[in-house]
Amino acid sequence: MTKADIVQLVFEKVGLPRSEAHEIVETVFDTIKKTLIDGETIKISGFGTFTVRKKGSRIGRNPKTKEEVEITPRRVVTFRASDYLKELVEKT
Amino acid sequence: MTKSMLIEKVTERMDDFTKKQVEAIIDTIFDGMKDAILRGEKIEIRGFGNFRLKQRNAKTARNPKTGEKLQVPPKNALHFKIGKPFHNALNSISRDV
């Protein structure tokens, strides 16, 4: 499934013109992104939670050359499926 | 931020839509994604990230209280991988660097 398929779903199920369906799908993901960039958690009930975590620097190794490199401190997004979705997924 | 707050934010940004409409759209998006995941499909949202199923092997676990061993069957887990532009934005890495 790609973004185009999601736009198609909104077009079919909500009956919006395709261009508007596209615009609102973009806006939804953009809003989620901006919220996470601000450091705020997003919780979609029945789906899951996106959280931003800070990671300190650590030493990594290039698996090919075995060369050691510093992995810079960074922010990462972790996703946890809701209990409901997790249970369904486990059985898939 | 919960789903209802997300609905409000998106409604603020979309002039011609009511909160009710935005709610229906957001529900359609996440229900559609859930259905795709349960069909075993990978989801690719450009600029945001990908969702896919990862197989977890069967393992033997132990009840920490009783020390009793038990078999855990293989199962699927949902995995999210952030998209590169989003990761860069999150870490204020400009595209030209």
N, CA and C atoms of all chains as a GROMACS GRO file, in nm:
protein
  567
    1MET      N    1   0.085  -0.119   0.000
    1MET     CA    2   0.000   0.000   0.000
    1MET      C    3   0.089   0.124   0.000
    2THR      N    4   0.060   0.216  -0.089
    2THR     CA    5   0.135   0.342  -0.096
    2THR      C    6   0.040   0.458  -0.062
    3LYS      N    7   0.096   0.577  -0.062
    3LYS     CA    8   0.013   0.694  -0.034
    3LYS      C    9  -0.100   0.707  -0.136
    4ALA      N   10  -0.069   0.672  -0.262
    4ALA     CA   11  -0.171   0.680  -0.368
    4ALA      C   12  -0.290   0.588  -0.336
    5ASP      N   13  -0.263   0.471  -0.277
    5ASP     CA   14  -0.372   0.380  -0.240
    5ASP      C   15  -0.456   0.438  -0.127
    6ILE      N   16  -0.391   0.508  -0.035
    6ILE     CA   17  -0.463   0.571   0.075
    6ILE      C   18  -0.552   0.683   0.020
    7VAL      N   19  -0.499   0.762  -0.073
    7VAL     CA   20  -0.577   0.868  -0.137
    7VAL      C   21  -0.698   0.806  -0.207
    8GLN      N   22  -0.677   0.695  -0.275
    8GLN     CA   23  -0.785   0.625  -0.346
    8GLN      C   24  -0.896   0.583  -0.249
    9LEU      N   25  -0.856   0.533  -0.131
    9LEU     CA   26  -0.952   0.491  -0.029
    9LEU      C   27  -1.037   0.609   0.018
   10VAL      N   28  -0.970   0.722   0.043
   10VAL     CA   29  -1.042   0.841   0.089
   10VAL      C   30  -1.138   0.889  -0.021
   11PHE      N   31  -1.091   0.882  -0.144
   11PHE     CA   32  -1.172   0.918  -0.260
   11PHE      C   33  -1.297   0.831  -0.267
   12GLU      N   34  -1.281   0.700  -0.251
   12GLU     CA   35  -1.394   0.606  -0.263
   12GLU      C   36  -1.487   0.612  -0.144
   13LYS      N   37  -1.429   0.609  -0.022
   13LYS     CA   38  -1.512   0.593   0.097
   13LYS      C   39  -1.573   0.724   0.145
   14VAL      N   40  -1.502   0.835   0.125
   14VAL     CA   41  -1.553   0.962   0.176
   14VAL      C   42  -1.615   1.043   0.062
   15GLY      N   43  -1.582   1.006  -0.061
   15GLY     CA   44  -1.643   1.072  -0.176
   15GLY      C   45  -1.588   1.211  -0.204
   16LEU      N   46  -1.459   1.232  -0.170
   16LEU     CA   47  -1.397   1.361  -0.200
   16LEU      C   48  -1.339   1.358  -0.340
   17PRO      N   49  -1.331   1.475  -0.406
   17PRO     CA   50  -1.256   1.480  -0.532
   17PRO      C   51  -1.112   1.434  -0.504
   18ARG      N   52  -1.052   1.370  -0.605
   18ARG     CA   53  -0.920   1.313  -0.587
   18ARG      C   54  -0.816   1.415  -0.538
   19SER      N   55  -0.823   1.537  -0.595
   19SER     CA   56  -0.721   1.637  -0.558
   19SER      C   57  -0.734   1.676  -0.411
   20GLU      N   58  -0.860   1.686  -0.364
   20GLU     CA   59  -0.881   1.720  -0.223
   20GLU      C   60  -0.842   1.605  -0.132
   21ALA      N   61  -0.872   1.484  -0.177
   21ALA     CA   62  -0.834   1.365  -0.099
   21ALA      C   63  -0.682   1.362  -0.083
   22HIS      N   64  -0.613   1.393  -0.192
   22HIS     CA   65  -0.467   1.394  -0.189
   22HIS      C   66  -0.417   1.499  -0.091
   23GLU      N   67  -0.476   1.619  -0.098
   23GLU     CA   68  -0.431   1.730  -0.013
   23GLU      C   69  -0.450   1.697   0.135
   24ILE      N   70  -0.564   1.637   0.167
   24ILE     CA   71  -0.589   1.613   0.310
   24ILE      C   72  -0.504   1.497   0.363
   25VAL      N   73  -0.478   1.396   0.280
   25VAL     CA   74  -0.390   1.286   0.323
   25VAL      C   75  -0.250   1.341   0.351
   26GLU      N   76  -0.202   1.428   0.262
   26GLU     CA   77  -0.072   1.492   0.284
   26GLU      C   78  -0.072   1.572   0.414
   27THR      N   79  -0.181   1.646   0.437
   27THR     CA   80  -0.189   1.730   0.557
   27THR      C   81  -0.190   1.646   0.684
   28VAL      N   82  -0.258   1.532   0.680
   28VAL     CA   83  -0.263   1.445   0.799
   28VAL      C   84  -0.122   1.397   0.834
   29PHE      N   85  -0.049   1.344   0.735
   29PHE     CA   86   0.086   1.293   0.766
   29PHE      C   87   0.182   1.407   0.801
   30ASP      N   88   0.163   1.522   0.736
   30ASP     CA   89   0.248   1.637   0.767
   30ASP      C   90   0.225   1.685   0.911
   31THR      N   91   0.099   1.684   0.955
   31THR     CA   92   0.068   1.727   1.091
   31THR      C   93   0.129   1.630   1.193
   32ILE      N   94   0.121   1.502   1.164
   32ILE     CA   95   0.181   1.401   1.253
   32ILE      C   96   0.333   1.424   1.260
   33LYS      N   97   0.394   1.448   1.144
   33LYS     CA   98   0.538   1.471   1.139
   33LYS      C   99   0.578   1.593   1.221
   34LYS      N  100   0.506   1.705   1.199
   34LYS     CA  101   0.541   1.828   1.270
   34LYS      C  102   0.528   1.811   1.421
   35THR      N  103   0.424   1.739   1.463
   35THR     CA  104   0.402   1.716   1.606
   35THR      C  105   0.519   1.638   1.666
   36LEU      N  106   0.563   1.535   1.592
   36LEU     CA  107   0.676   1.454   1.641
   36LEU      C  108   0.805   1.536   1.641
   37ILE      N  109   0.824   1.620   1.539
   37ILE     CA  110   0.944   1.705   1.535
   37ILE      C  111   0.945   1.798   1.656
   38ASP      N  112   0.825   1.843   1.698
   38ASP     CA  113   0.815   1.925   1.820
   38ASP      C  114   0.841   1.842   1.947
   39GLY      N  115   0.857   1.712   1.930
   39GLY     CA  116   0.889   1.626   2.044
   39GLY      C  117   0.768   1.566   2.112
   40GLU      N  118   0.651   1.588   2.054
   40GLU     CA  119   0.529   1.540   2.118
   40GLU      C  120   0.490   1.401   2.067
   41THR      N  121   0.436   1.319   2.157
   41THR     CA  122   0.390   1.184   2.123
   41THR      C  123   0.257   1.190   2.050
   42ILE      N  124   0.234   1.097   1.957
   42ILE     CA  125   0.104   1.089   1.889
   42ILE      C  126   0.042   0.954   1.919
   43LYS      N  127  -0.080   0.957   1.969
   43LYS     CA  128  -0.147   0.831   2.001
   43LYS      C  129  -0.276   0.820   1.919
   44ILE      N  130  -0.281   0.720   1.833
   44ILE     CA  131  -0.401   0.694   1.754
   44ILE      C  132  -0.467   0.570   1.812
   45SER      N  133  -0.581   0.589   1.878
   45SER     CA  134  -0.642   0.475   1.946
   45SER      C  135  -0.681   0.369   1.844
   46GLY      N  136  -0.657   0.244   1.876
   46GLY     CA  137  -0.689   0.134   1.786
   46GLY      C  138  -0.580   0.108   1.684
   47PHE      N  139  -0.480   0.196   1.678
   47PHE     CA  140  -0.372   0.177   1.581
   47PHE      C  141  -0.237   0.168   1.654
   48GLY      N  142  -0.194   0.278   1.713
   48GLY     CA  143  -0.067   0.272   1.785
   48GLY      C  144  -0.017   0.408   1.828
   49THR      N  145   0.103   0.409   1.885
   49THR     CA  146   0.161   0.530   1.940
   49THR      C  147   0.298   0.556   1.877
   50PHE      N  148   0.320   0.680   1.834
   50PHE     CA  149   0.451   0.722   1.785
   50PHE      C  150   0.516   0.808   1.892
   51THR      N  151   0.639   0.774   1.929
   51THR     CA  152   0.710   0.849   2.031
   51THR      C  153   0.846   0.889   1.979
   52VAL      N  154   0.893   1.007   2.018
   52VAL     CA  155   1.028   1.049   1.984
   52VAL      C  156   1.119   1.016   2.101
   53ARG      N  157   1.231   0.952   2.072
   53ARG     CA  158   1.328   0.920   2.177
   53ARG      C  159   1.463   0.979   2.140
   54LYS      N  160   1.535   1.023   2.242
   54LYS     CA  161   1.669   1.076   2.219
   54LYS      C  162   1.770   0.965   2.243
   55LYS      N  163   1.866   0.954   2.154
   55LYS     CA  164   1.971   0.853   2.173
   55LYS      C  165   2.105   0.922   2.183
   56GLY      N  166   2.186   0.880   2.276
   56GLY     CA  167   2.319   0.937   2.293
   56GLY      C  168   2.415   0.882   2.188
   57SER      N  169   2.535   0.934   2.186
   57SER     CA  170   2.631   0.885   2.088
   57SER      C  171   2.682   0.748   2.132
   58ARG      N  172   2.717   0.665   2.035
   58ARG     CA  173   2.773   0.533   2.066
   58ARG      C  174   2.867   0.494   1.953
   59ILE      N  175   2.946   0.393   1.980
   59ILE     CA  176   3.040   0.346   1.879
   59ILE      C  177   2.974   0.237   1.797
   60GLY      N  178   2.974   0.256   1.666
   60GLY     CA  179   2.923   0.153   1.576
   60GLY      C  180   3.038   0.100   1.494
   61ARG      N  181   3.011  -0.005   1.418
   61ARG     CA  182   3.115  -0.064   1.336
   61ARG      C  183   3.060  -0.087   1.197
   62ASN      N  184   3.136  -0.047   1.098
   62ASN     CA  185   3.097  -0.078   0.960
   62ASN      C  186   3.111  -0.229   0.943
   63PRO      N  187   3.000  -0.299   0.916
   63PRO     CA  188   3.006  -0.445   0.913
   63PRO      C  189   3.097  -0.498   0.802
   64LYS      N  190   3.119  -0.420   0.700
   64LYS     CA  191   3.203  -0.466   0.589
   64LYS      C  192   3.351  -0.447   0.620
   65THR      N  193   3.385  -0.325   0.662
   65THR     CA  194   3.527  -0.294   0.681
   65THR      C  195   3.571  -0.311   0.826
   66LYS      N  196   3.474  -0.334   0.914
   66LYS     CA  197   3.498  -0.348   1.059
   66LYS      C  198   3.554  -0.220   1.121
   67GLU      N  199   3.550  -0.114   1.046
   67GLU     CA  200   3.600   0.014   1.093
   67GLU      C  201   3.505   0.069   1.200
   68GLU      N  202   3.562   0.123   1.309
   68GLU     CA  203   3.478   0.180   1.414
   68GLU      C  204   3.443   0.325   1.382
   69VAL      N  205   3.317   0.360   1.397
   69VAL     CA  206   3.275   0.498   1.373
   69VAL      C  207   3.184   0.541   1.486
   70GLU      N  208   3.186   0.670   1.514
   70GLU     CA  209   3.097   0.721   1.617
   70GLU      C  210   2.960   0.742   1.555
   71ILE      N  211   2.856   0.689   1.617
   71ILE     CA  212   2.720   0.718   1.575
   71ILE      C  213   2.676   0.840   1.655
   72THR      N  214   2.645   0.947   1.584
   72THR     CA  215   2.616   1.074   1.649
   72THR      C  216   2.486   1.066   1.729
   73PRO      N  217   2.473   1.148   1.834
   73PRO     CA  218   2.346   1.152   1.908
   73PRO      C  219   2.234   1.189   1.812
   74ARG      N  220   2.118   1.130   1.829
   74ARG     CA  221   2.010   1.156   1.734
   74ARG      C  222   1.875   1.136   1.800
   75ARG      N  223   1.773   1.183   1.730
   75ARG     CA  224   1.637   1.156   1.775
   75ARG      C  225   1.577   1.051   1.683
   76VAL      N  226   1.509   0.955   1.741
   76VAL     CA  227   1.446   0.850   1.661
   76VAL      C  228   1.297   0.843   1.695
   77VAL      N  229   1.218   0.793   1.600
   77VAL     CA  230   1.076   0.773   1.626
   77VAL      C  231   1.052   0.624   1.648
   78THR      N  232   0.990   0.590   1.758
   78THR     CA  233   0.953   0.451   1.778
   78THR      C  234   0.802   0.440   1.766
   79PHE      N  235   0.758   0.330   1.707
   79PHE     CA  236   0.614   0.305   1.693
   79PHE      C  237   0.579   0.180   1.772
   80ARG      N  238   0.476   0.190   1.851
   80ARG     CA  239   0.424   0.074   1.924
   80ARG      C  240   0.281   0.052   1.882
   81ALA      N  241   0.253  -0.065   1.826
   81ALA     CA  242   0.115  -0.095   1.787
   81ALA      C  243   0.029  -0.102   1.913
   82SER      N  244  -0.097  -0.061   1.902
   82SER     CA  245  -0.188  -0.071   2.017
   82SER      C  246  -0.209  -0.219   2.051
   83ASP      N  247  -0.250  -0.246   2.174
   83ASP     CA  248  -0.271  -0.386   2.215
   83ASP      C  249  -0.366  -0.456   2.119
   84TYR      N  250  -0.468  -0.384   2.077
   84TYR     CA  251  -0.568  -0.439   1.986
   84TYR      C  252  -0.505  -0.479   1.852
   85LEU      N  253  -0.430  -0.388   1.792
   85LEU     CA  254  -0.366  -0.417   1.662
   85LEU      C  255  -0.257  -0.523   1.678
   86LYS      N  256  -0.183  -0.514   1.788
   86LYS     CA  257  -0.074  -0.608   1.813
   86LYS      C  258  -0.127  -0.752   1.816
   87GLU      N  259  -0.240  -0.767   1.883
   87GLU     CA  260  -0.300  -0.899   1.894
   87GLU      C  261  -0.342  -0.952   1.757
   88LEU      N  262  -0.402  -0.864   1.676
   88LEU     CA  263  -0.444  -0.905   1.542
   88LEU      C  264  -0.323  -0.940   1.455
   89VAL      N  265  -0.217  -0.860   1.468
   89VAL     CA  266  -0.097  -0.879   1.386
   89VAL      C  267  -0.027  -1.012   1.422
   90GLU      N  268  -0.024  -1.044   1.551
   90GLU     CA  269   0.044  -1.166   1.594
   90GLU      C  270  -0.016  -1.289   1.528
   91LYS      N  271  -0.144  -1.282   1.500
   91LYS     CA  272  -0.213  -1.398   1.442
   91LYS      C  273  -0.207  -1.399   1.290
   92THR      N  274  -0.159  -1.288   1.230
   92THR     CA  275  -0.157  -1.278   1.083
   92THR      C  276  -0.062  -1.381   1.023
   93MET      N  277  -0.032   1.380   2.185
   93MET     CA  278  -0.147   1.423   2.105
   93MET      C  279  -0.233   1.301   2.071
   94THR      N  280  -0.359   1.312   2.098
   94THR     CA  281  -0.450   1.201   2.070
   94THR      C  282  -0.514   1.221   1.934
   95LYS      N  283  -0.592   1.122   1.891
   95LYS     CA  284  -0.656   1.131   1.760
   95LYS      C  285  -0.748   1.253   1.753
   96SER      N  286  -0.821   1.281   1.862
   96SER     CA  287  -0.915   1.394   1.856
   96SER      C  288  -0.840   1.526   1.844
   97MET      N  289  -0.718   1.534   1.904
   97MET     CA  290  -0.639   1.656   1.887
   97MET      C  291  -0.581   1.666   1.747
   98LEU      N  292  -0.547   1.551   1.690
   98LEU     CA  293  -0.498   1.549   1.552
   98LEU      C  294  -0.608   1.596   1.458
   99ILE      N  295  -0.731   1.552   1.484
   99ILE     CA  296  -0.846   1.594   1.403
   99ILE      C  297  -0.860   1.747   1.408
  100GLU      N  298  -0.845   1.803   1.528
  100GLU     CA  299  -0.857   1.950   1.541
  100GLU      C  300  -0.748   2.023   1.465
  101LYS      N  301  -0.625   1.976   1.479
  101LYS     CA  302  -0.511   2.040   1.410
  101LYS      C  303  -0.532   2.038   1.259
  102VAL      N  304  -0.572   1.922   1.208
  102VAL     CA  305  -0.589   1.908   1.062
  102VAL      C  306  -0.706   1.996   1.016
  103THR      N  307  -0.813   2.002   1.096
  103THR     CA  308  -0.928   2.087   1.060
  103THR      C  309  -0.886   2.234   1.051
  104GLU      N  310  -0.798   2.276   1.146
  104GLU     CA  311  -0.748   2.415   1.142
  104GLU      C  312  -0.675   2.445   1.012
  105ARG      N  313  -0.605   2.343   0.960
  105ARG     CA  314  -0.525   2.363   0.840
  105ARG      C  315  -0.604   2.348   0.711
  106MET      N  316  -0.723   2.288   0.717
  106MET     CA  317  -0.802   2.265   0.596
  106MET      C  318  -0.929   2.350   0.604
  107ASP      N  319  -0.929   2.462   0.534
  107ASP     CA  320  -1.037   2.560   0.546
  107ASP      C  321  -1.177   2.506   0.518
  108ASP      N  322  -1.190   2.428   0.413
  108ASP     CA  323  -1.324   2.390   0.368
  108ASP      C  324  -1.379   2.263   0.430
  109PHE      N  325  -1.313   2.214   0.534
  109PHE     CA  326  -1.358   2.088   0.593
  109PHE      C  327  -1.410   2.108   0.734
  110THR      N  328  -1.518   2.034   0.766
  110THR     CA  329  -1.567   2.037   0.903
  110THR      C  330  -1.491   1.931   0.984
  111LYS      N  331  -1.500   1.942   1.116
  111LYS     CA  332  -1.434   1.846   1.204
  111LYS      C  333  -1.486   1.704   1.178
  112LYS      N  334  -1.615   1.696   1.153
  112LYS     CA  335  -1.677   1.565   1.125
  112LYS      C  336  -1.617   1.498   1.003
  113GLN      N  337  -1.599   1.580   0.897
  113GLN     CA  338  -1.541   1.527   0.773
  113GLN      C  339  -1.398   1.480   0.796
  114VAL      N  340  -1.320   1.565   0.866
  114VAL     CA  341  -1.180   1.530   0.892
  114VAL      C  342  -1.173   1.401   0.974
  115GLU      N  343  -1.264   1.388   1.070
  115GLU     CA  344  -1.266   1.267   1.151
  115GLU      C  345  -1.290   1.144   1.065
  116ALA      N  346  -1.387   1.154   0.973
  116ALA     CA  347  -1.418   1.041   0.885
  116ALA      C  348  -1.297   1.006   0.798
  117ILE      N  349  -1.225   1.109   0.754
  117ILE     CA  350  -1.109   1.086   0.667
  117ILE      C  351  -0.995   1.020   0.745
  118ILE      N  352  -0.968   1.071   0.865
  118ILE     CA  353  -0.860   1.013   0.946
  118ILE      C  354  -0.892   0.868   0.983
  119ASP      N  355  -1.018   0.842   1.015
  119ASP     CA  356  -1.057   0.703   1.044
  119ASP      C  357  -1.038   0.615   0.920
  120THR      N  358  -1.074   0.668   0.803
  120THR     CA  359  -1.057   0.592   0.679
  120THR      C  360  -0.909   0.560   0.656
  121ILE      N  361  -0.823   0.658   0.680
  121ILE     CA  362  -0.679   0.638   0.659
  121ILE      C  363  -0.627   0.526   0.749
  122PHE      N  364  -0.654   0.536   0.880
  122PHE     CA  365  -0.595   0.438   0.970
  122PHE      C  366  -0.663   0.301   0.961
  123ASP      N  367  -0.795   0.299   0.933
  123ASP     CA  368  -0.860   0.169   0.911
  123ASP      C  369  -0.803   0.102   0.786
  124GLY      N  370  -0.782   0.182   0.682
  124GLY     CA  371  -0.726   0.129   0.557
  124GLY      C  372  -0.586   0.074   0.578
  125MET      N  373  -0.507   0.145   0.657
  125MET     CA  374  -0.371   0.098   0.685
  125MET      C  375  -0.375  -0.030   0.767
  126LYS      N  376  -0.464  -0.035   0.863
  126LYS     CA  377  -0.478  -0.155   0.945
  126LYS      C  378  -0.516  -0.275   0.858
  127ASP      N  379  -0.613  -0.256   0.769
  127ASP     CA  380  -0.656  -0.364   0.681
  127ASP      C  381  -0.541  -0.414   0.594
  128ALA      N  382  -0.462  -0.320   0.540
  128ALA     CA  383  -0.349  -0.358   0.454
  128ALA      C  384  -0.247  -0.440   0.533
  129ILE      N  385  -0.219  -0.395   0.657
  129ILE     CA  386  -0.124  -0.466   0.742
  129ILE      C  387  -0.172  -0.609   0.767
  130LEU      N  388  -0.302  -0.622   0.793
  130LEU     CA  389  -0.357  -0.754   0.824
  130LEU      C  390  -0.367  -0.842   0.700
  131ARG      N  391  -0.360  -0.782   0.581
  131ARG     CA  392  -0.349  -0.862   0.458
  131ARG      C  393  -0.204  -0.902   0.434
  132GLY      N  394  -0.116  -0.856   0.522
  132GLY     CA  395   0.026  -0.888   0.508
  132GLY      C  396   0.100  -0.793   0.416
  133GLU      N  397   0.035  -0.682   0.378
  133GLU     CA  398   0.098  -0.587   0.287
  133GLU      C  399   0.193  -0.494   0.360
  134LYS      N  400   0.295  -0.451   0.288
  134LYS     CA  401   0.384  -0.348   0.338
  134LYS      C  402   0.320  -0.212   0.306
  135ILE      N  403   0.336  -0.115   0.393
  135ILE     CA  404   0.284   0.020   0.366
  135ILE      C  405   0.401   0.115   0.347
  136GLU      N  406   0.401   0.188   0.237
  136GLU     CA  407   0.509   0.283   0.210
  136GLU      C  408   0.450   0.422   0.196
  137ILE      N  409   0.480   0.509   0.292
  137ILE     CA  410   0.432   0.647   0.283
  137ILE      C  411   0.553   0.736   0.264
  138ARG      N  412   0.569   0.780   0.140
  138ARG     CA  413   0.684   0.863   0.103
  138ARG      C  414   0.698   0.984   0.195
  139GLY      N  415   0.818   1.004   0.244
  139GLY     CA  416   0.845   1.120   0.328
  139GLY      C  417   0.807   1.097   0.473
  140PHE      N  418   0.739   0.985   0.501
  140PHE     CA  419   0.701   0.956   0.640
  140PHE      C  420   0.772   0.830   0.688
  141GLY      N  421   0.737   0.718   0.628
  141GLY     CA  422   0.804   0.594   0.666
  141GLY      C  423   0.730   0.472   0.615
  142ASN      N  424   0.782   0.355   0.648
  142ASN     CA  425   0.721   0.229   0.604
  142ASN      C  426   0.678   0.147   0.725
  143PHE      N  427   0.570   0.072   0.705
  143PHE     CA  428   0.527  -0.027   0.805
  143PHE      C  429   0.535  -0.164   0.740
  144ARG      N  430   0.593  -0.260   0.810
  144ARG     CA  431   0.587  -0.396   0.758
  144ARG      C  432   0.588  -0.496   0.873
  145LEU      N  433   0.548  -0.618   0.840
  145LEU     CA  434   0.546  -0.723   0.941
  145LEU      C  435   0.683  -0.788   0.948
  146LYS      N  436   0.726  -0.815   1.071
  146LYS     CA  437   0.850  -0.890   1.090
  146LYS      C  438   0.813  -1.018   1.163
  147GLN      N  439   0.877  -1.127   1.122
  147GLN     CA  440   0.849  -1.254   1.190
  147GLN      C  441   0.936  -1.267   1.314
  148ARG      N  442   0.873  -1.303   1.422
  148ARG     CA  443   0.948  -1.334   1.544
  148ARG      C  444   0.950  -1.486   1.558
  149ASN      N  445   1.069  -1.542   1.578
  149ASN     CA  446   1.081  -1.688   1.589
  149ASN      C  447   1.017  -1.740   1.717
  150ALA      N  448   0.986  -1.869   1.713
  150ALA     CA  449   0.939  -1.936   1.834
  150ALA      C  450   1.055  -1.936   1.933
  151LYS      N  451   1.023  -1.930   2.060
  151LYS     CA  452   1.131  -1.933   2.158
  151LYS      C  453   1.084  -2.000   2.286
  152THR      N  454   1.180  -2.035   2.367
  152THR     CA  455   1.146  -2.090   2.498
  152THR      C  456   1.163  -1.978   2.600
  153ALA      N  457   1.059  -1.952   2.672
  153ALA     CA  458   1.066  -1.848   2.774
  153ALA      C  459   1.055  -1.915   2.910
  154ARG      N  460   1.081  -1.838   3.012
  154ARG     CA  461   1.075  -1.894   3.146
  154ARG      C  462   0.991  -1.801   3.233
  155ASN      N  463   0.906  -1.859   3.309
  155ASN     CA  464   0.830  -1.780   3.405
  155ASN      C  465   0.925  -1.741   3.518
  156PRO      N  466   0.951  -1.612   3.532
  156PRO     CA  467   1.053  -1.570   3.630
  156PRO      C  468   1.016  -1.606   3.774
  157LYS      N  469   0.890  -1.621   3.801
  157LYS     CA  470   0.848  -1.654   3.938
  157LYS      C  471   0.868  -1.801   3.970
  158THR      N  472   0.819  -1.887   3.880
  158THR     CA  473   0.821  -2.030   3.909
  158THR      C  474   0.940  -2.101   3.845
  159GLY      N  475   1.009  -2.035   3.752
  159GLY     CA  476   1.120  -2.099   3.683
  159GLY      C  477   1.074  -2.198   3.577
  160GLU      N  478   0.944  -2.206   3.561
  160GLU     CA  479   0.885  -2.300   3.467
  160GLU      C  480   0.912  -2.257   3.323
  161LYS      N  481   0.951  -2.352   3.238
  161LYS     CA  482   0.976  -2.322   3.096
  161LYS      C  483   0.847  -2.330   3.018
  162LEU      N  484   0.832  -2.239   2.920
  162LEU     CA  485   0.717  -2.254   2.832
  162LEU      C  486   0.753  -2.215   2.690
  163GLN      N  487   0.688  -2.279   2.595
  163GLN     CA  488   0.712  -2.253   2.453
  163GLN      C  489   0.632  -2.132   2.408
  164VAL      N  490   0.698  -2.036   2.343
  164VAL     CA  491   0.628  -1.923   2.283
  164VAL      C  492   0.625  -1.948   2.132
  165PRO      N  493   0.507  -1.953   2.071
  165PRO     CA  494   0.498  -1.983   1.927
  165PRO      C  495   0.552  -1.867   1.844
  166PRO      N  496   0.588  -1.892   1.715
  166PRO     CA  497   0.633  -1.783   1.629
  166PRO      C  498   0.520  -1.683   1.610
  167LYS      N  499   0.552  -1.555   1.599
  167LYS     CA  500   0.444  -1.459   1.574
  167LYS      C  501   0.497  -1.341   1.494
  168ASN      N  502   0.405  -1.262   1.442
  168ASN     CA  503   0.440  -1.143   1.366
  168ASN      C  504   0.440  -1.021   1.456
  169ALA      N  505   0.527  -0.927   1.423
  169ALA     CA  506   0.526  -0.798   1.493
  169ALA      C  507   0.525  -0.689   1.387
  170LEU      N  508   0.458  -0.579   1.418
  170LEU     CA  509   0.450  -0.468   1.325
  170LEU      C  510   0.570  -0.376   1.347
  171HIS      N  511   0.640  -0.346   1.240
  171HIS     CA  512   0.761  -0.264   1.252
  171HIS      C  513   0.748  -0.137   1.168
  172PHE      N  514   0.788  -0.023   1.226
  172PHE     CA  515   0.787   0.104   1.155
  172PHE      C  516   0.929   0.150   1.132
  173LYS      N  517   0.960   0.186   1.009
  173LYS     CA  518   1.090   0.244   0.980
  173LYS      C  519   1.070   0.384   0.925
  174ILE      N  520   1.133   0.479   0.989
  174ILE     CA  521   1.116   0.619   0.951
  174ILE      C  522   1.177   0.645   0.813
  175GLY      N  523   1.117   0.735   0.735
  175GLY     CA  524   1.170   0.774   0.605
  175GLY      C  525   1.287   0.870   0.622
  176LYS      N  526   1.377   0.868   0.526
  176LYS     CA  527   1.499   0.948   0.538
  176LYS      C  528   1.472   1.099   0.552
  177PRO      N  529   1.385   1.158   0.467
  177PRO     CA  530   1.362   1.303   0.482
  177PRO      C  531   1.305   1.338   0.620
  178PHE      N  532   1.221   1.250   0.673
  178PHE     CA  533   1.162   1.274   0.805
  178PHE      C  534   1.271   1.261   0.912
  179HIS      N  535   1.354   1.160   0.900
  179HIS     CA  536   1.465   1.144   0.996
  179HIS      C  537   1.556   1.266   0.994
  180ASN      N  538   1.585   1.316   0.874
  180ASN     CA  539   1.671   1.433   0.863
  180ASN      C  540   1.606   1.557   0.925
  181ALA      N  541   1.475   1.573   0.903
  181ALA     CA  542   1.404   1.688   0.959
  181ALA      C  543   1.404   1.679   1.112
  182LEU      N  544   1.388   1.560   1.162
  182LEU     CA  545   1.384   1.537   1.307
  182LEU      C  546   1.518   1.571   1.371
  183ASN      N  547   1.625   1.554   1.292
  183ASN     CA  548   1.759   1.579   1.344
  183ASN      C  549   1.822   1.705   1.285
  184SER      N  550   1.736   1.792   1.230
  184SER     CA  551   1.778   1.920   1.169
  184SER      C  552   1.898   1.904   1.075
  185ILE      N  553   1.893   1.800   0.992
  185ILE     CA  554   1.998   1.782   0.894
  185ILE      C  555   1.944   1.839   0.762
  186SER      N  556   2.013   1.940   0.711
  186SER     CA  557   1.962   2.000   0.588
  186SER      C  558   1.998   1.910   0.471
  187ARG      N  559   1.919   1.920   0.366
  187ARG     CA  560   1.932   1.831   0.253
  187ARG      C  561   2.064   1.850   0.177
  188ASP      N  562   2.118   1.973   0.184
  188ASP     CA  563   2.236   2.002   0.103
  188ASP      C  564   2.365   1.954   0.167
  189VAL      N  565   2.360   1.917   0.294
  189VAL     CA  566   2.484   1.877   0.362
  189VAL      C  567   2.535   1.744   0.304
   0.00000   0.00000   0.00000
